[in-house]
Amino acid sequence: MLGKVWLALMFVTAIATIFIRNFESGGFSWIHIFTVLTLIAVPQAIMTARRGQIAAHKKHMVQFYCGAVVVAGITAFLPGRTMWQWVFG
């Protein structure tokens, strides 16, 4: 159940990030590639689980978690980004 909730929240968050734009140009930044990857990864993870391909599902979920939490989290806090400014002033 926790996995289902996490995937649902990741999908909703990815949809929400479509509406978050760069303050200066009003366009997307390079970090929005994670939006596209999330919109691909969530259905892929659900399909492999429903097909009973547990090893593939586990692999997708580990990669998705690492990409979502580690890579996206680190890049969001790079100097000059909004999150860096909010946290470190």
C-alpha positions in Angstrom: 0.0 0.0 0.0 2.8 2.4 0.8 4.4 1.8 -2.6 1.1 2.6 -4.3 0.7 5.8 -2.3 4.3 6.8 -3.1 3.8 6.2 -6.8 0.6 8.2 -6.8 2.2 11.1 -5.0 5.2 11.1 -7.4 2.8 11.1 -10.4 0.8 14.0 -9.0 4.0 15.9 -8.1 5.3 15.4 -11.7 2.1 16.8 -13.1 2.4 19.8 -10.7 5.9 20.5 -11.8 4.7 21.2 -15.3 3.3 24.4 -14.0 6.5 25.5 -12.2 8.6 27.6 -14.6 11.8 29.5 -14.6 11.4 32.9 -12.9 13.5 34.8 -15.5 12.4 33.3 -18.8 9.1 31.7 -17.9 10.2 28.5 -19.5 11.3 25.1 -18.4 14.7 24.4 -16.9 16.9 21.4 -17.5 15.7 19.8 -14.2 12.2 19.4 -15.8 13.7 16.3 -17.5 12.8 14.5 -14.2 9.2 15.4 -14.9 9.3 13.5 -18.1 11.2 10.6 -16.6 8.7 10.3 -13.7 5.7 10.3 -16.1 7.4 7.4 -17.9 8.7 5.5 -14.8 5.4 5.4 -12.8 3.3 3.6 -15.5 6.3 1.3 -16.3 6.6 0.3 -12.6 2.9 -0.4 -12.4 2.8 -2.4 -15.6 5.7 -4.6 -14.5 4.1 -5.3 -11.1 0.8 -6.2 -12.7 2.4 -8.5 -15.1 4.1 -10.3 -12.2 7.6 -9.3 -13.4 8.7 -8.7 -9.8 12.5 -8.6 -10.6 11.9 -6.0 -13.3 9.5 -4.1 -11.0 12.1 -4.1 -8.2 14.8 -2.9 -10.6 12.6 0.0 -11.9 11.6 1.1 -8.4 15.2 1.1 -7.1 16.3 3.2 -10.2 13.3 5.5 -9.8 14.0 6.1 -6.1 17.6 6.8 -6.7 16.8 9.2 -9.5 13.9 10.8 -7.7 15.4 11.3 -4.3 19.2 11.3 -4.8 19.8 12.9 -8.2 16.8 15.3 -8.3 17.3 16.2 -4.6 20.9 17.1 -5.1 20.4 19.0 -8.3 17.5 21.0 -6.7 19.9 22.3 -4.1 22.7 23.4 -6.4 23.9 27.0 -5.8 21.9 29.5 -7.7 18.7 27.4 -7.8 15.6 28.5 -5.9 15.8 25.8 -3.2 19.5 26.8 -2.5 18.4 30.4 -2.0 15.4 29.5 0.2 17.5 27.2 2.5 20.9 29.0 2.5 19.8 32.6 1.8 
